[in-house]
Amino acid sequence: MTDPALPVSRLFAGTFPAIEEMLLSLLPGKLSRAGGWEQVLLVPSNELREHLLRRLAARWEGAAAGVSILTLYDFTLRLLKHRGIFPRELPGAMMSAALFAAVREVYADGRGDFAGISGTPGFLPALQRTLSDLEEGWLDAGSLRLAERHAMEEGRPGKAARWAEWRRLVEAMERKVRAMGGMTRRRIFQEAVSGFEQPGYPFRVSLYGFYDFTRLQWTLVEALLSSGLLDEVYFPGIFRPDGSLSPACFFAAHAWDRLSRAFEGNVEIPSDAAPAGLCAVRERIFSTVPPETLASPPVAVLSAPHEEGEARLAARQVRRWLDGHPGEEILLVSRRLDEAAVSAWERVAQEYGIPTVERLTVPLSSVPPVRVLLQMLDAAKEDFPRRDTIDILSSPYRRHAAAVPPAAPRPDLWDVWSRELLVVSGKDWDTRLSRLRPRDPEEGESPAWKEKEEQLKLLRAEVRALRASLAPVRKAEGQAGLARTLRRILVENFRFLDDDSYEAERDRRALSALFSLLDDIERIPDRAAPWPGTVEALTWFAGLLEGQRLFVGE
C-alpha cells in the first residue's frame, strides 16, 4: 500500500447543499489518488449516513466502492478492532438491567435526594439520559469526586452530598456494566483515543456535517487532527461575504472556532446558491441592528395561532402548488419533527388530498400481543380483578384452555354474569360463579339456562387455565428464569395471525423484538444484577418494553 498523494488537510465550510456538492465532486479524484487506502467519511447520525449512501449510489453508480460512511462511535469500534480489541457495548435490555441494579444498590439504605422516587416508572429512563449526558461531557467518577471535594471546601455540605450521590451512581453503573462483560461508551472512546498513536491504520478520514462536538467526541477529533489521517472537514454553516460566521449559526460558533484554529486559516467557503432575496431575509432575521431600508420579503409569511393552524396553512399552500405544478417535488421543513407532529401533518394532509409517507414507530408495549402479555402479568399481580380478567379472556391473541371448546366462548355474557354475581377478584372466580341457581324447575330446563350453565362452566375453566399459565411467574428466580418463563407463556398460551395482512406483519415484528429482548435478559448474570423479586422485576420489564420503539410500517 502506497501513501496517497493528497494535499494538505482542508476545511470546507458552507450550507449543506454547498458542502455536499463539494464532497461529491472531490470524491472521484480522492479515490483515484488513494493508493489503496480506504476513504472513511464520519457523520454525526445514521440518518445522514443513509442520505449520503443514497446520494453516492445515485451519483456514481458504484464508483465509490472504496468509501465507508460511519458515525464517530462506529469508527471508535473499528479503531479498537484494528488493534485487536473487541469492545462490547451491552444490549439495551442488559444496560437497563445494569442501571436498575445500580440504582437498587445505591439507594438500598434509603438515603439520597432521589431515594424517594428511584422506584417510580419514569426514573430509570430519565437517569439513563442524564448518565449519557455525563459520559458525552467526559465526566467520570473522578470529576464528580473533585466537584464533591470543592463543595466541601466551600462549606456547602448539601451540594457535596448531591455530587457524592451522582458519583455513587456513576461508579455503581460502571461496576455493573463491567460485571456483565460490557464497556461504557466513555470507556470505549477512552480506549480508542489512548492508543491512537499506533501506526498502520489503512484509511484516510474526512468529517462531514458536524457543527458541534461533545467533549467525548472532541477527544477523538483532536486525535485525528494530530495523527495526519484527517484529510478534510466539511462544516455546515451560513457565512457572510467576508467569511465570518452568520449570526444565524452562532450556536455552532464554538466548534467553528476550534476547527478554524486547527486548520490555521486553510478554509474554503463554497458560494451559497440561495437566492439573494432569501439571503437578505436570513441576514435580517438574525441581525442585531434594524435594517436601514425596508423591502418586500421574497417569501410569503403565513401565521397561525397554534401548530394545527400552521399545518392547515401549509397544507393549503402545498395543495395550491400541487394543483399549479403537478408532479413536482415539494419539501416541507418543520421546526419539530417528532411523531406527534408528523402524525398531525399526515392527518391534515389527508384532508387536503396530499399524499404523504410516514415512518411509524410505536412503543413495543402498545402492540396488541405485547399489551395482552403485560395485562396478564398485571392481573396475576393484582389477584385477577374481574374487569382485567375478562379483557384478557376476550383477547383474540390468547389461546383457549381447550383445543376445541365445548361451546363457542361468549366473553360479552361472561362480563354481564360475572358482574351480576358480584365477582371482584381472587377466590370469587371459584365461589361466586358456582352459586348460580335456577329460580324454579321450569327455568332450569330451559335452553337459555343450559347455555348459561355451559358458559359459566367454560368461564371457570378459562380462569383456572389463566391462573395455571401465570403461576410459574411468581416462582421465577433470577433474570434468566423470568425470561424463560415469559417465553414459555408466549409459546404455550398465545396464538397469532399468520397471513399477509398489515396486522400480522406488525405482530411478527413485535414478537421478533420481544424474543430478542428475552434472549438478552436471559444472559444477564445474577452476580451483576441480583434478583430484586418478582414484583420489582416485572415493573422493570414493563418499563423496558415501554421504552423500546417498534417500526410498524410507512
N, C-alpha and C positions, 0 to 999 in steps of 0.2 A: 504494500500500500504506500503510495507516494503522498507527500504533503500537498494539499490543494493550493494552487497559486491564486489565492484570494486576496483582495485588497484589505486595507486596514479596516477594522470593525467600524460600522457606520450606524448612525441613529437617524431613522426616518420618522418624521412626525407630521401628522395631519389628520383630517377627518377619516372615518373608517373607509368610505369608498376610495379615498385617495391612497391610503396606505395598503389597502387590499389590492388595488390595481398595480401599485409599485411591487408588491410581493409577487404577484402572478407574472409580471413582466420580467423580473430578475431571476425567477426560478430556473428557467431552462439554461441560462448561462452558468448559474451556480452548479447545476448538475453536470454540465459538460466539463467544468474545471475541477470537479470534486476529487478526481484521482482515486476513486473507490471509497471515499468517505461518505457515510450516510449523513443526510441533512435532517436534523431534528428541529421541528418547529414547536415551541412551547406556547400554550394558550391558557387563558385563565379559567375556562369552563369547557365541559363536554359539549354544550350546545354550540359554542363557537367552533369547536373541533369538527363537529358534524357538518356545519356550514362550509368550512374550508375544504373538507374532503369532497363535498358535493361540487364546489366550485372547481377544484383541481380536476376532478373526474370529467366535468363538462368542458373544461378549457383545454386540457392537454391529452385527454383520452388515453391515459395510461403512461404518458411520457414521464410522469412524476413518480415513478415506482420507487425511486430512491429516497423518498421523503416520508418521515414519520411525524405525526402530529400528536403531541402528548400534553397532558396537564403537568404542572410542576410536581404534583405528588407522584403521578405515574413515572415521571422522569427520575425522581429520587429512588424509586424502587428499581428502576433499570440501572442506575449508577451502582447500587449496592449489589445487584445480581452480577454485574460485570466484575465486581471484586470478590465474588464467591459468597456473598452474604445474602441470605434469602429471608427477609423480614416478613413477619406475618401480622397483618392487621386483623384483629378479631372480627368475625361477622357481627352484624347488628345485634342479634339475639345474645351472643356471648358478651359483647360490650355492654349491653343493657344489664345483663346479669352481674357483670363485674361492678357496675355502678351501684346497683341495688345492694350488693353485698358490702360495698364500701360505705354506703350510707348507713346500713344497719350497724356496721362496726363502729363508725364514728359517733353515732347517736345512741349507742347501747346504754349509756349511763344517763340519757335524758338531758344532757347539758348541751348548750349551743343555741344560737339565735334561730336556727332552722329546725330544732328538735321537734317543736310542736307541729310543724307542717311536713316533716320528712316522710310521713306515711300517706300523704294525700296523693290522688291520682296524677295531678299535673306536675308534681315536684321533680320527678326523675327527668322528664324531657327538658324542663327549664334548667335544671342543674347541668345536664349534659351539654346544652348550648353554651352555658357560661364557662364550663371547663374547656370547651373547644375554643372559645374566645381567648382564654388564658394561654392555651397552647399556641394559638396563632400569634399571640403577643410575646412568645418566648418567655413566659413567666412560669418558672418551675417552683418546686418547694423551697429551694434556696432563696429565690427572690422574695417569696412570701415570708420566709423566716426573717430576712433582712428588714422588711417592712414592719414586721411584728416587733423587732428589736428597736427600731426607730420610734415606734409609737410608745413603747415603754420608756424610752429615754425622754420623750416629750411629756411624760406624766399622764398619758391617756390610756389607762388600762382597758377601757371598753373597746377602743379601737384596736388595741393589741390583741384582745380576745377574739375579735372578728377575723383579724389576719390569721391568728392561730387556727381558727375553725376552718378557714379556707385551706390553710397548709395541710391540716389533717385530712381533709377531703382529697386533695391532690395526691398526697402520699399514699393514702389508702387505695385510691383508684389505680395508681401505678403499680402497687403491690399486687392487686387483684388481676390486672391485665398481664403482668409478668407471670403470675402463678398459672394463668390459663395458657401460657405459651405464646403470648402476643406482645406487640410493641405499640406504644402510643405514637400518635402522629408526630409529636415533637421529637421523640426519640429516633424515629426513622429519619427525619430531616437532619438531626444532630449527627447521626452515624454517616449519612451521605456527605455532609459538609466536612466532617472531621477527617475523612480520608480522601478528600477531593484532589489532593496534590499528587496522588498516584498517577503515573503516566499510562498511556495505552488506550485511552478511550477512542473508539473508531468512528467518531461522528463529530460534526460541527453543529452548533446550536444557534438558533435565532429565537428572539422573543417577539410575540405578536399580541397586541390587544390589551396589554396591561397598563392601566392608568393609576394603579395604586398597588402597594405591596404591604402585606403584614410583615411583622418582624421575622416571623418564621420563614416566609418566602424570600425576604430580602437577604437573609444569610446565604441562601443558595445562589441568588442573583449576584451577590458580591463575589462568591467563589467563582462563578462563571466569568465575571468581568476580569478577574485577576489570572484566570487559567489560560487565556488565549483561545479557548474553544468557542467563545461567543463572537459570531460574525456580525449579526445585525439585530437591531431592536426597532420594532415598529410601534411607535407610541401614538395612541389615538387622542386627538385634541383639536381644538379650534384655535387658530393662531392669527394674529394681526399681521398687516403687511410688513411691519418691522421685525417680525419673527418672535415677538413676545406672546406669551400665552394669553388668550382672551379671558376676560372675567367670567365668561360663561363656563370655563373649565377650571376655575380656581380650586375646585375640590381635588384636582389632580396636580396642584402646584408642587406639593412636596415631592411626589415621585418624579415630576419633570425636573426639578432642581437637582435631585440625586443623579438622574441619568445624564442630564446635560453636563454636569460637572465631571462625571465619569468619562464621558466621551470628549471632554476638553474642547467643546465647540464644534466638533465634527458632525454637524447636523444638517440634514437636507429636508426641507419642507416642501412637499409637492403642492402644486397650485390647487386651490379649492374650487371645485367645479360648481359650487352652489351659485344660483343667480345673484346678481349684485343687490337686488332689492331684498332678498332673503338675508343676505349677509348684513345689510344695513339694519334690518329688524333685529337680528341676532345680537348685533353690537349694541343697539339701542336698549334692548331689554335689560341687559346687564351693565349698562353704563352707570357710572357713579355721578355723572353730571347730566342735567337736562339737555336735550338736543337744541342746537341753535335754530334750526328751522323745522317746521312740521311738514310731513309729506304723507301722501296717502299710502296706506300699508299695501304691500304686494300680495298679501294673503288675506282671506276672509276670516274674521274673528267671530266665532259662534260662542254664545254664552248661555248657560243654563244654571238653575239654582241647585241642582244635585246631579249625581252621577248617571242616574237613569235618564234624566233630561238630556245630558250630554250624549249619551248613547243614541237617543232618538234623533237629535240634531245631526249627529254623524251618519246615522242610517239614512236619513232623508237626503243628505248630500251625496252619499255613496250611490243611492238609488238614482239620483239625477245624473251622476257621472256614467253609471252603467247604461242608462237609457240613451244618453247622448253619445257614448263611445262604447258600444257593446264589444265584448271580447278583450278589452284592455285590462291590465292588471292594476289593482288599487292596493296601496299599502296603508294600513291603519296602525298608528302608533299610540300606545296608551301609557300613561304615567304609572299605572298599576296593573300588572298583568297576572294577578293571582286567579285561582279557579273561580271565585265568586264573580270577578269582573268579566272573565271570559264567558261564563255561563249567562250573565246578564246581557252581554253583547249578542250572543247567539240567539237568545230569546227575542230581543228587539229586531235583530236582522231577519229572523224568520217572519216577523210580522210584515216586513217590507219586501219579502221575497228575495232576500240576498243570500246566496249560497255560502255557507261557511263550513269550515272543518275545524273541529275542536278535539284536542287530545284530552281524553277524560281519565282522570285518576281519582280514586276514592279510597278512604281508609279500608284496610283489609277487614276490619271488624264489621263494616257495614254490608259486606257482600252476604246475601241470604244464608248460604250454608254455614258460614263462619259465625254469623249472628245467631243462628239456631244453636250452635255449639256453645257459645257464651251464655245464651239463655238457659241451656241445660245445666251448665256449671253453677250459674247463679241460683237456679231453682233448687239444686241439691244443697247449696249452702244455706238457703232460707227454709229448708224442710218442705219443699214442693208446695208453694202457695197456689191456691186454686186457679187464679187468672193466668199466671205464668205457665202452669202445667197444661192448661187447656190450649194455650197458644202453641206450646211445643208439640202437643199431640196432634194439633191441626196442621202442622207444617208438612208440606209435600216432600221435604227432604228427609224426614225421619222414617225409617223402616218399621213396619208394623211388627208387633210381637209374634204373630203367627204368619207363616208364609202365605197362607190362604185364610183370611179371617172368616169366621162362621157367618158374619153378616157385614154388609157394607158399613164402614165406620161413619157415624154422624156426629162430628165434633160440635155442630150447632146445637144439637139436642143435649149433648154432654154438658155444654155450658149452661143451658137452661135448668136441667135437672140437678146438676151439682150445686147450683145456686139455691134452688128450692129446698134442697136437703141440707143447707147450711154448712157445706163443706168449706173449711177455711184453709187447712194445710195439714201436714203430718198424718196422724192416725185417722183423721176424718175420712180419708180415702178408703180405709178399711171398714170403719164402724158405721158411718152415716150412709154410705152407698148401699149397705145391706139392710137398712131399716125400712125400706120401701115396702108397703103392704097395700093390696087392693082394698078399696072401701067395702066391697061386697063380692060374693062369689061370681056374680054376673060380670063384673068388671075384670075379675081375674081370668075369665075365659075369653075375653075379647082379644082380637088381633092387635089392637093398639097396646094393650097391656103386655102381651107377649113380646112385642117389639121393644117395649120399654125395658123389660127384664133382660132381653138379649143385649141391648145396647149398654145397659149398666154393667152387665157381666163383662162385656168387651172392654168397657172403660176401666174396670178394676184390673183386668189383665194387662192393659196397656200401662197403667200407672205402676203396677208391680214390675213390669219389664223395664220401664224407665228407671225406676229405683235401682234395680239389679245392675243395669248397664253403667250407672254412675257410682255404684258402691266402691269400685276399686280406686276412685279418685281420692277418697278420704284415707285410703291405706297407702297411697303413694309415698315413697321415701326417696328423697333426692330429686334433682332436676331430671336425671335420666329416667327414673321411674315415672315421673309425671309425664314426660314426653311419650314414653311407650304406652302409658295408659290412654292418653288422649288420641294417639294414633289408632289404638285398638277400638276406641269408641267410634271414630270416624269410619273405620273399615267395616265394623260389625253392625252399626246402628244407623247408618246413613245410606241414602240412595240418591243418585244424581242423574241429571239429564244426559243422554248420550245421542245427540243428534247434531245437526249443523246450525242450530239456532244461536242467536246472539247470547241468550241466557246460558246455554250450555258452554259456549266458549268462555264466557265470563267466569262460570263456576270452575271450569278446568284450570284457568289461570289462578284463581283463588286457592284451589286445592294444592296446586303445584307450589305456590308461595308458602302455604301453611305447612305442608310436609317438609319443605326446605327449612323453615323455622324450627320445626320439631326436631329435625336432624341436628341442627346447631345446638338446640337446648340439650339434647341427649349427650352431646360431647362436653358439656360443662362439668369440670371436675368438682367433686364435693369438697375437696380441701380448699379450693379457691373461693367457692360460693356455698357456704354452709346452708343446709336446708332450713328455711325460715318457718316451715309449717305450711300446711295445705292452703289455709285461707290467705295468707300473705303471698304465697307463690301464685295463686290464681289471680289475685289482684294485680300482681306484676305482669302476669301473662296477658290479662285483658288490656293493660296499658301498652304492652308491647304491640299487640295487634292493632290498637288504635293509632299508633304512630307509624305503622307500615302503610305505604301507599301502593295501590294496585292499579296498573294501567288496564282499562276496560274497553278501549277502542277509541275510534275517532268519529 
